[in-house]
Amino acid sequence: IRDDAPVDRMIMEQLAGDLMPYQNAAEHRRQLTATGFLALGPTNYEEQDKGMLRMDIVDEQLDTIGKSFLGMTIGCARCHDHKFDPIPTRDYYALAGIFRSTRTLKNYTDNVAHWLDTPLPLDGNEEITMKAKEARVTELKQKIAELKDALKDSQTFALRKRKKPIDPAELPGIIVDDTQAQQVGDWTHSEMYGPYIGSGYLHDKNTGKGDKTLSFAPKIPTTGRYEVRIAFIGGPGRAERVPVTILHADGEDLLVFKEDDENIKGLKFASIGTFRFEAGGQGFVLISNASTQGYVTVDAVQFIPVGDEAPATETAKTAAQSEQATEDPRIAELKALETDLKKLQKSSNPRPEVMSVADDEAPEDSPIHIRGSTRNLGDTVPRGFLQVAMRPEAKRTAIPAEDSGRLQFAQWVTSPQNPLTARVMANRIWHWIFGSGIVRTTENFGTTGEPPSHPALLDSLAHRLIDDGWSLHRAVRYLVTSHTYLQATESPDPAGLRTDPENRLLWRLPLRRLDAESLRDALLAQGGNLDNRFGGQNLTAEAVDPNDQSIQNLEYNHPFDDLRRSVYTPAFRNTRHPLFEAFDFADINQPIAQRTTSTVATQALFLMNHPFVIDQARRTAGKLIGQEKSNSARITATWQLILNRPPAPEEIALATDYIDSGLSGNATAEDERDQWARLIQTLWSTPEFRFLK
């Protein structure tokens, strides 16, 4: 916006920036970042109906795009033909096919879904250096994984040769023995086949299938990722598909493992996978004999920390303390590799990533979901666009089978031939300048929205926007230099009020309220401590795990104590800046075309009592006291700063009396500052400060 990038280009990049050509790495980064627009919806990542999750994401994308760029309530056609506008359900699913063929999540199988993290390209030598580092990291991780697997195999073999029981303390990680498991059903203790961990192991006697479970609950000392391994006594006649349920910090997984083995009879470990567990959490591993054929044996469950939580000494603990007293030389090699990996990872910042989208590897058309149900499917609809917004003579755009159609859709949305986008954007600019659009329902140009007050003017502004290369700067300049904008907000003409009380004919400039962001910026600016730095992050956000307690604490306990312009203030879904909460900040969970405005007591109370306002008032007072020596000069400077006009004589008298009445003969400099601060807060509470005239 600062560089006056064409509006159509910005829309294109938000819809399909990842598919557009680019000249350099900087342009590519911007385009990839822009598509985060499609990924930032209020997604329920824990939704277990994955078909519903996928369609809910598509519906949110279509609803937001429709309201933002086309002025259409497209989402109303998800379940049936639109009741008021000419949008048939077939058109909805023609568009849905485009966004079903767009990957917004990593996959639709994880218990808790995750957005798509897209690595960003770097410039020149930075990219070369980063690629070399990433290749080396990949190589080291592969070698470490291979060594750990080999060590585990040799450790298991060494343990199997032992004659005496294995002390759980000898094993790496956290061991939950069968004696600590919560039993349901009749399990039999056995010591027949050794070695085993602890005092023996349990088996189900190959009876009571579906009636027996063992629950293993670890005491996790440190939040992190742990490899889960199940120790059992393998051999012939054992079950082939033993069900196991893992409850971890990110949800619940149901898996199976195999115990039957014709070749090996004795202690074995089955690696179930790696999961995140929280310290002091409620995680557990539940092993069942449901639907199994053969004996189910269980000895223990092992939780081995991985990543930074798993030093080589812990990984190799079994071999080091086994009956084979000599240390395996691979342990030293593993230690060295892990040390090299940590040094390399800490040597420079990781490659930056953005929340983005990408085309699906296998694009496909979408079937109609009858009544919106993912389980009641109708005809498949070819991917395409809204018929109502296409000229009769326009040819239907063919979407190649290997493409999602998102790039073609973005081109159609921003085409000068599209009858909606330029009008919607011109109307939105008018709304920003005058407080109300020519079409007051800026997100709804359909029959349920309001008709334009000046349709010919809207058409003219739309044509002008296109002819000016979709320049936002030129459009704004044209409006703010117009006679309409230069009018006063108060008019002495009573005929206007009598004829047009809502001011739809703009016989005076509409009175507009300062929005929450402008109000906060004004308070900071008058206190002289507004941070005007341009660009950059206002939060330290590395690899964000939405289920990480520290990330949740960041949101719910965020202090909002920075001094940067409000455009950089974090917009959390569940927590807002207290000033934003009081002064009608928009709900960020849905597209809001026009904010509600309220006049409630909490706003006045906020300006009187909130520590943020009091602090800014004291800073403003200190600045004015330092600049002016006499009370009359300070009063004039205060009015000029806050209300942009000199005070009237009666205002000077009132302010003088107020300042004098609050100060005694032995008042300190701090008392004087606070008295002036209270006067400043009074002016901040006036409509003259909070409204634009």
C-alpha positions in Angstrom: 0.0 0.0 0.0 2.8 2.4 0.8 4.4 1.8 -2.6 1.0 2.1 -4.3 1.0 -1.5 -5.6 -2.0 -1.9 -7.9 -5.1 -3.2 -6.1 -5.7 -5.9 -8.7 -2.1 -7.1 -8.2 -2.6 -7.3 -4.5 -5.8 -9.3 -4.9 -4.0 -11.6 -7.4 -1.2 -12.3 -5.0 -3.6 -13.0 -2.1 -5.5 -15.5 -4.2 -2.7 -17.1 -6.2 0.7 -15.5 -5.4 2.3 -18.9 -5.1 1.4 -19.6 -8.8 2.4 -16.3 -10.3 5.8 -15.7 -12.0 8.4 -13.7 -10.2 11.5 -11.7 -11.0 13.5 -12.2 -7.9 13.5 -13.8 -4.4 12.0 -10.7 -2.7 9.0 -10.8 -5.1 8.6 -14.5 -4.6 8.7 -14.1 -0.8 6.0 -11.4 -1.0 3.8 -13.5 -3.2 4.1 -16.6 -1.0 3.4 -14.6 2.1 0.3 -12.9 0.5 -1.5 -16.3 0.1 -1.6 -16.5 3.8 -4.9 -14.6 3.3 -6.4 -17.9 2.3 -5.0 -19.8 5.3 -5.8 -17.4 8.2 -9.5 -18.4 8.6 -10.9 -19.5 12.0 -10.1 -23.2 11.4 -11.1 -25.8 14.0 -7.9 -27.9 13.7 -9.2 -30.4 16.1 -12.3 -31.3 14.0 -12.4 -35.1 13.8 -14.8 -35.2 10.7 -12.0 -34.6 8.2 -14.5 -34.3 5.3 -16.4 -31.6 7.1 -13.1 -29.9 8.1 -12.0 -29.7 4.5 -15.4 -28.3 3.3 -15.6 -25.8 6.2 -12.2 -24.4 5.2 -13.4 -24.1 1.6 -16.6 -22.5 2.7 -14.8 -19.9 4.8 -12.5 -19.1 1.9 -15.3 -18.6 -0.5 -17.4 -16.6 1.9 -14.4 -14.3 2.7 -13.4 -13.9 -1.0 -17.0 -13.3 -2.0 -17.6 -10.6 0.6 -14.2 -9.0 0.2 -13.7 -8.8 -3.5 -17.0 -9.5 -5.2 -19.6 -8.1 -2.8 -21.5 -11.4 -2.9 -22.7 -13.7 -0.1 -21.5 -16.9 -1.9 -21.6 -19.0 1.2 -25.4 -19.0 1.2 -25.3 -21.4 -1.8 -23.5 -24.2 0.0 -26.6 -26.1 0.9 -29.1 -24.9 -1.7 -29.5 -22.4 -4.5 -29.1 -18.9 -3.1 -32.6 -17.8 -1.9 -32.1 -14.1 -3.0 -29.2 -13.8 -5.5 -28.7 -15.7 -8.8 -26.0 -18.1 -7.4 -27.0 -21.7 -8.0 -25.5 -24.5 -5.9 -23.7 -25.7 -9.1 -21.7 -22.4 -9.2 -20.8 -22.8 -5.5 -19.3 -26.2 -6.1 -17.7 -25.1 -9.3 -15.7 -22.7 -7.1 -15.4 -25.2 -4.3 -13.6 -27.5 -6.7 -10.9 -24.9 -7.1 -10.3 -24.5 -3.4 -10.7 -28.3 -2.6 -7.8 -28.6 -5.1 -5.8 -26.1 -3.0 -3.8 -27.5 0.0 -4.5 -25.3 3.1 -3.5 -28.0 5.6 -0.6 -30.4 5.6 -3.0 -33.3 5.4 -6.5 -34.3 6.4 -5.5 -37.4 8.4 -3.8 -36.1 11.5 -5.8 -36.1 14.7 -5.0 -32.4 15.1 -4.5 -30.8 11.7 -1.8 -28.3 11.0 -1.5 -25.5 8.6 0.9 -25.5 5.7 4.3 -24.0 6.6 6.0 -22.8 3.4 9.7 -22.1 3.4 10.7 -18.7 1.9 13.5 -18.3 -0.6 16.5 -16.0 0.3 18.6 -13.6 -1.7 21.7 -14.6 -3.6 24.5 -16.0 -1.4 22.1 -16.3 1.6 20.2 -18.9 -0.4 23.3 -20.8 -1.4 24.5 -20.9 2.2 21.1 -21.9 3.5 20.8 -24.8 1.0 24.2 -26.1 2.0 23.3 -26.0 5.7 20.0 -27.7 5.1 21.6 -30.5 3.1 24.2 -31.0 5.9 21.4 -31.1 8.5 19.5 -33.6 6.5 22.6 -35.8 6.1 23.4 -35.6 9.9 19.8 -36.5 10.9 19.7 -39.5 8.6 23.0 -40.8 10.0 21.8 -40.2 13.6 18.6 -42.1 12.9 20.4 -45.0 11.3 22.8 -45.3 14.2 20.0 -45.1 16.8 18.1 -47.9 15.0 21.2 -50.0 14.8 22.0 -49.4 18.5 18.5 -50.3 19.5 18.6 -53.6 17.5 22.0 -54.5 19.1 20.7 -53.5 22.5 17.6 -55.7 22.1 19.8 -58.6 21.0 22.1 -58.2 23.9 19.2 -58.0 26.4 17.7 -61.2 24.8 20.9 -63.1 25.6 20.7 -62.3 29.3 19.6 -64.9 31.8 18.4 -62.7 34.6 15.5 -60.2 34.7 16.2 -56.6 33.4 16.0 -53.8 35.9 13.9 -51.0 34.4 16.5 -48.5 35.6 19.0 -50.0 33.0 16.8 -48.9 30.1 16.8 -45.5 28.5 13.9 -43.1 28.8 10.8 -43.6 31.0 9.8 -47.2 31.7 6.3 -48.1 32.8 6.3 -51.8 33.8 3.4 -54.1 33.6 3.2 -54.1 37.4 2.3 -50.4 37.2 -0.3 -50.8 34.5 -4.0 -50.4 35.2 -5.6 -53.7 34.3 -9.1 -54.4 33.0 -10.0 -58.1 32.6 -8.1 -61.2 33.6 -4.4 -61.0 32.6 -2.0 -63.7 33.6 1.4 -63.1 35.1 4.2 -65.2 33.6 8.0 -65.7 33.9 8.2 -68.6 31.4 10.2 -66.9 28.7 13.0 -64.6 29.6 14.7 -62.3 29.9 11.9 -59.9 30.8 11.7 -56.4 32.4 11.1 -56.4 36.1 9.4 -59.4 37.7 7.8 -60.9 34.7 5.2 -60.1 32.0 1.5 -60.4 31.3 -0.5 -62.3 28.7 -4.2 -62.6 27.9 -4.3 -66.5 27.8 -5.7 -66.0 24.3 -9.2 -65.7 25.8 -11.7 -63.0 26.5 -11.0 -61.1 23.3 -12.2 -57.5 23.6 -12.6 -57.7 27.4 -9.0 -57.0 28.4 -6.9 -53.8 28.4 -3.7 -52.5 30.0 -3.2 -48.8 30.5 0.3 -47.3 30.9 0.5 -43.7 32.2 4.0 -42.2 32.2 5.2 -39.5 34.5 6.6 -37.1 32.0 9.2 -34.7 33.5 9.7 -32.4 30.5 7.3 -31.4 27.7 8.5 -32.7 24.4 8.4 -35.5 21.8 8.9 -39.1 22.9 9.3 -42.3 21.0 6.8 -44.9 22.3 8.1 -48.5 22.3 6.2 -51.5 23.6 8.1 -54.4 25.2 6.6 -57.8 24.8 7.6 -61.5 24.6 7.5 -62.4 20.9 7.3 -65.8 19.3 5.0 -68.1 17.3 1.4 -68.2 18.2 1.3 -64.5 19.2 -1.2 -62.0 17.9 -0.4 -60.2 14.6 -2.5 -57.0 15.0 -2.6 -55.8 18.6 -4.5 -52.5 18.9 -3.0 -49.7 20.9 -4.4 -46.3 21.7 -2.0 -43.4 22.4 -3.4 -40.3 24.2 -0.9 -37.5 23.7 -0.8 -33.7 23.9 -2.0 -33.3 20.3 -4.9 -35.7 20.5 -5.4 -39.5 20.2 -4.2 -42.1 17.8 -5.3 -45.7 17.3 -2.5 -48.0 15.9 -1.6 -51.7 15.7 1.6 -53.6 16.2 2.7 -57.2 15.5 3.8 -59.7 18.1 3.8 -63.0 16.1 7.3 -64.0 15.0 8.3 -67.5 13.9 12.0 -66.7 14.1 12.5 -65.0 17.5 11.1 -66.1 20.8 11.8 -63.7 23.7 12.0 -60.0 24.5 11.2 -57.6 21.7 10.4 -53.9 21.3 7.8 -52.5 18.9 8.3 -48.8 18.0 4.8 -47.3 17.8 5.8 -43.8 16.8 6.8 -40.4 18.1 4.3 -38.2 20.0 4.3 -35.1 22.0 3.6 -35.4 25.7 3.3 -32.6 28.3 4.9 -32.6 31.7 2.4 -33.6 34.3 -0.1 -34.3 31.5 -2.8 -37.0 31.2 -1.2 -39.0 28.4 -1.3 -42.8 28.4 -0.9 -45.9 26.2 -3.8 -48.3 26.2 -3.2 -51.9 24.9 -6.2 -54.1 24.1 -6.7 -57.7 23.0 -9.8 -56.7 21.0 -10.2 -58.6 17.6 -6.8 -60.3 18.1 -6.0 -63.9 17.1 -3.3 -65.4 19.2 -1.6 -64.6 22.5 -1.2 -60.9 23.5 1.9 -60.4 25.7 2.9 -57.1 27.3 6.0 -56.5 29.4 6.4 -52.7 29.6 6.0 -49.4 27.7 9.1 -47.3 27.1 9.0 -43.5 26.4 12.3 -42.3 24.9 12.8 -38.5 24.5 13.8 -37.5 21.0 15.4 -34.4 19.5 17.0 -32.0 22.0 15.6 -34.1 24.8 17.5 -37.3 23.8 21.3 -37.1 24.2 23.4 -39.9 22.8 24.3 -41.1 26.4 20.6 -41.7 27.1 20.0 -43.4 23.8 22.9 -45.8 24.4 22.2 -46.4 28.1 21.2 -50.0 27.7 24.3 -51.0 25.8 26.5 -49.2 28.3 25.0 -51.0 31.3 24.4 -54.4 29.7 26.4 -57.5 30.5 28.6 -56.5 27.7 30.7 -54.0 29.6 32.6 -52.7 26.6 31.1 -49.7 25.1 30.0 -49.9 21.5 32.2 -47.6 19.4 29.1 -46.4 17.6 28.0 -44.6 20.7 30.9 -42.2 20.5 30.1 -41.7 16.8 26.5 -40.9 17.7 27.6 -38.4 20.4 29.8 -36.6 17.9 27.1 -36.5 15.2 24.5 -35.1 17.6 27.0 -32.4 18.8 27.7 -31.5 15.2 24.0 -31.2 14.5 23.3 -28.9 17.4 26.2 -26.7 16.6 25.1 -26.4 13.0 21.5 -25.7 13.9 22.6 -22.9 16.3 25.1 -21.4 13.9 22.5 -19.3 12.1 18.8 -18.5 12.0 16.6 -21.2 10.4 15.0 -20.5 7.0 11.9 -18.3 7.5 8.5 -19.9 6.9 5.1 -18.5 6.3 1.5 -19.8 6.7 0.5 -20.3 3.1 -1.3 -22.5 0.6 -0.3 -24.6 -2.4 -1.9 -26.4 -5.3 -2.9 -30.0 -4.5 -0.9 -32.7 -6.3 -4.1 -34.2 -7.7 -6.6 -31.5 -8.4 -10.2 -32.6 -8.8 -13.7 -31.3 -9.5 -16.1 -31.2 -6.5 -19.4 -33.1 -6.3 -22.4 -31.2 -5.1 -23.0 -31.7 -1.4 -26.7 -32.1 -1.1 -28.0 -29.9 1.8 -24.3 -29.2 2.5 -23.7 -32.8 3.8 -20.3 -34.4 3.1 -22.1 -37.8 3.1 -24.8 -37.0 0.6 -23.1 -36.3 -2.7 -24.7 -35.4 -6.0 -23.4 -34.6 -9.5 -19.7 -33.6 -10.0 -19.4 -30.0 -11.2 -16.5 -28.9 -13.4 -14.4 -26.2 -11.8 -15.4 -22.7 -12.9 -16.6 -19.2 -11.8 -19.9 -17.4 -11.1 -22.1 -17.3 -14.1 -24.0 -14.2 -12.9 -20.7 -12.2 -13.0 -19.7 -13.3 -16.5 -20.7 -11.4 -19.6 -22.9 -13.4 -22.0 -20.3 -13.2 -24.8 -17.4 -14.3 -22.6 -16.0 -17.7 -23.2 -15.9 -20.2 -20.4 -12.4 -20.4 -19.1 -11.0 -23.9 -19.4 -9.1 -25.0 -16.3 -6.4 -27.5 -17.2 -6.9 -30.9 -15.4 -3.5 -30.6 -13.7 -4.2 -27.1 -12.3 -6.4 -26.2 -9.3 -7.9 -23.3 -11.3 -6.9 -20.8 -8.6 -4.7 -18.8 -10.9 -7.4 -18.6 -13.5 -9.9 -17.7 -10.8 -7.6 -14.8 -9.6 -7.3 -13.6 -13.2 -11.1 -13.6 -13.6 -11.6 -11.8 -10.3 -9.2 -9.0 -11.2 -10.2 -8.7 -14.9 -11.5 -5.3 -16.0 -14.3 -7.2 -17.6 -15.5 -8.5 -14.2 -18.5 -6.3 -13.3 -18.0 -6.6 -9.6 -14.5 -6.3 -8.3 -13.7 -2.7 -9.4 -17.1 -1.5 -8.2 -16.7 -3.2 -4.8 -13.2 -1.8 -4.4 -14.3 1.7 -5.4 -17.2 1.5 -3.0 -14.8 0.3 -0.2 -12.5 3.3 -0.8 -15.4 5.6 -0.6 -16.4 4.0 2.7 -13.0 4.5 4.1 -13.0 8.2 3.2 -16.6 9.1 4.0 -17.5 6.6 6.7 -20.2 5.0 4.6 -20.2 3.4 1.2 -22.2 4.5 -1.9 -23.5 1.0 -1.3 -23.7 1.0 2.5 -23.6 -2.8 2.7 -20.1 -2.9 1.3 -19.8 -6.7 1.5 -23.2 -7.3 -0.1 -24.1 -6.0 -3.5 -26.9 -8.5 -3.8 -30.7 -8.1 -3.4 -30.5 -8.3 0.4 -28.0 -5.4 0.4 -28.8 -1.7 0.1 -28.9 -0.3 -3.4 -26.3 2.4 -4.3 -27.3 6.0 -3.4 -25.4 7.2 -6.5 -25.1 4.3 -9.0 -23.7 6.5 -11.8 -21.0 7.9 -9.5 -20.0 4.3 -8.4 -19.7 3.3 -12.0 -17.6 6.3 -12.8 -15.3 5.7 -9.8 -14.9 2.0 -10.8 -13.9 3.0 -14.4 -11.5 5.6 -13.0 -9.9 3.1 -10.7 -9.2 0.8 -13.6 -8.0 3.6 -15.9 -5.6 4.7 -13.2 -4.0 1.3 -13.1 -5.9 0.3 -10.0 -3.9 2.9 -8.0 -5.2 3.2 -4.4 -3.2 6.5 -3.9 -4.8 8.1 -6.9 -8.3 7.0 -5.9 -7.8 8.4 -2.4 -6.3 11.7 -3.7 -9.2 12.1 -6.1 -11.7 11.8 -3.2 -10.0 13.9 -0.6 -9.5 16.8 -3.0 -13.1 16.8 -4.0 -15.7 19.5 -3.1 -17.7 16.8 -1.3 -14.8 15.9 1.1 -13.9 19.6 1.7 -17.4 20.4 3.1 -17.8 21.0 6.8 -19.5 18.4 9.0 -21.9 21.1 10.2 -24.1 23.0 7.8 -26.2 26.0 8.5 -28.7 24.9 5.8 -31.8 23.5 7.6 -33.3 22.3 4.3 -30.6 19.6 4.0 -31.5 18.1 7.4 -35.2 18.3 6.6 -34.9 16.8 3.1 -32.1 14.2 3.7 -31.7 13.5 7.5 -29.4 10.5 6.8 -27.1 12.6 4.6 -27.2 10.1 1.8 -27.0 12.9 -0.7 -23.9 14.2 1.1 -25.0 17.8 1.6 -22.4 17.9 4.4 -19.4 15.9 5.3 -20.4 12.9 7.5 -19.1 13.0 11.1 -16.8 10.1 11.6 -15.5 8.5 14.8 -11.9 7.7 15.4 -11.5 3.9 15.2 -9.7 2.0 18.0 -6.4 1.9 16.2 -6.3 5.6 15.4 -7.4 6.5 19.0 -4.5 4.4 20.4 -2.0 5.9 18.0 -3.2 9.5 18.8 -2.7 8.9 22.5 0.8 7.6 22.0 1.7 10.4 19.5 0.5 13.1 21.9 2.6 11.6 24.6 5.6 11.7 22.3 6.4 8.1 22.5 4.8 6.6 19.4 7.3 4.2 17.7 7.1 4.9 14.0 9.4 2.1 12.8 8.1 0.6 9.5 7.6 -3.1 8.9 8.9 -6.1 10.7 7.4 -8.4 13.3 6.0 -7.3 16.6 6.1 -10.9 18.1 8.9 -13.4 18.2 7.3 -16.3 16.3 9.4 -19.2 15.3 8.0 -22.7 14.7 4.6 -22.1 16.3 2.8 -25.2 17.7 -0.8 -24.2 18.4 -1.1 -26.8 21.2 2.1 -25.6 22.9 1.2 -24.2 26.4 3.8 -21.5 26.0 2.1 -20.3 22.8 -1.3 -20.3 24.5 0.2 -18.3 27.4 1.6 -15.8 24.9 -1.9 -15.1 23.7 -3.8 -15.1 26.9 -1.2 -13.3 29.0 0.2 -10.9 26.3 0.9 -7.6 28.0 0.3 -5.3 24.9 3.0 -3.0 26.2 4.8 -2.1 23.0 4.7 1.5 21.6 4.5 0.7 17.9 1.7 1.9 15.6 -1.5 -0.1 16.1 -1.3 -1.7 12.7 1.5 -3.9 14.3 -0.5 -4.7 17.4 -1.0 -8.5 17.7 -4.5 -9.5 16.8 -5.2 -12.7 18.7 -8.4 -14.6 18.2 -9.3 -14.8 21.9 -7.6 -11.8 23.5 -7.6 -8.2 22.4 -5.8 -5.0 23.4 -8.0 -3.6 26.2 -8.5 -0.3 24.3 -9.6 -2.2 21.2 -12.0 -4.2 23.4 -13.7 -1.0 24.6 -13.7 0.9 21.3 -15.4 -1.4 18.8 -12.4 -3.2 17.3 -13.6 -5.7 14.6 -14.1 -9.4 15.3 -11.1 -11.0 13.5 -12.8 -14.4 13.2 -14.9 -13.3 10.3 -14.9 -10.7 7.5 -16.2 -7.4 8.8 -17.0 -4.8 6.1 -18.2 -2.1 8.5 -17.6 -2.0 12.2 -20.3 -1.3 14.7 -20.0 1.9 16.6 -21.2 2.3 20.2 -21.3 5.0 22.8 -21.2 3.3 26.2 -20.1 4.1 29.7 -17.2 1.7 29.6 -15.5 3.9 27.0 -15.5 7.0 29.2 -14.5 4.9 32.2 -11.6 3.5 30.2 -10.3 7.0 29.2 -10.6 8.1 32.9 -9.1 5.1 34.7 -7.1 2.7 32.5 -3.4 2.7 33.4 -2.4 3.0 29.7 -4.4 6.2 29.3 -3.2 7.6 32.6 0.4 6.9 31.6 0.0 8.6 28.2 -1.7 11.6 29.8 1.2 12.0 32.3 3.7 11.8 29.4 1.8 14.4 27.5 1.5 16.7 30.5 5.3 16.4 31.2 6.0 17.3 27.6 3.7 20.4 27.7 5.0 21.6 31.1 8.6 21.4 29.8 7.7 23.4 26.7 5.6 26.2 28.2 6.3 28.2 31.4 2.9 29.9 32.1 -0.4 28.2 32.7 -2.1 30.2 30.0 0.5 29.2 27.4 0.2 25.6 28.5 -3.6 25.7 28.2 -3.3 27.1 24.7 -0.7 24.4 23.7 -2.9 21.7 25.2 -6.0 22.7 23.2 -3.9 23.1 20.1 -2.3 19.7 20.5 -5.5 17.7 21.3 -8.3 19.6 19.6 -6.3 21.3 16.9 -7.7 24.8 17.8 -7.0 27.5 20.3 -9.2 27.6 23.4 -12.1 30.0 23.8 -11.9 32.6 26.6 -14.4 30.7 28.8 -12.4 27.5 28.2 -9.2 29.2 29.4 -11.0 30.4 32.5 -12.4 26.9 33.3 -9.1 25.2 32.7 -7.2 27.8 34.8 -9.7 27.3 37.7 -9.4 23.5 37.4 -5.6 23.5 37.5 -5.4 26.0 40.4 -8.1 24.1 42.5 -6.1 20.9 42.4 -2.8 22.4 43.5 -1.9 23.6 47.0 1.0 25.8 47.9 3.3 22.9 48.7 2.4 20.8 45.6 5.3 18.9 44.1 6.2 18.7 40.4 4.6 15.3 40.3 1.4 16.7 41.7 1.4 19.4 39.0 2.0 16.9 36.2 -0.8 14.7 37.4 -3.3 17.7 37.6 -2.5 18.6 34.0 -2.8 14.9 33.1 -6.3 14.8 34.4 -7.2 17.9 32.3 -5.7 16.1 29.3 -7.8 13.0 30.0 -10.9 15.2 30.1 -10.2 16.6 26.7 -9.5 13.1 25.3 -13.0 12.1 26.5 -14.7 14.8 24.5 -16.5 14.1 21.2 -14.4 16.9 19.7 -11.3 14.8 20.1 -12.8 11.4 19.3 -14.6 12.5 16.1 -13.3 13.8 12.8 -14.9 17.0 11.7 
